[in-house]
């Protein structure tokens, strides 16, 4: 897998997770611990994207 395609895949995962987080925040029945875990994963993806982009 090339670096470009790897970055593209990470960006796609980040965007998908962003959509999931937004949907979860609108749902009053969503588990706060699961939401926190999703946000942490999203942050890890963002940091990895930044690291590989520079």
HUSULPE-V296451 format. One line per field, one symbol per residue. phi: phi as a letter, one per 20 degrees, with the letter a starting at -180 (. if undefined). burial: b if it has 24 or more other C-alpha atoms within 12 Angstrom, else e. A space follows every 50 residues. Layout:
phi=???
burial=???
This chain:
phi=.ffffffffffffffffgfffffffeefefffffffffffffffffffff fffd
burial=eeeeeeeeebbeebeebeeebeeeeeeeeeeeeebeebbeebeebbeebe eeee
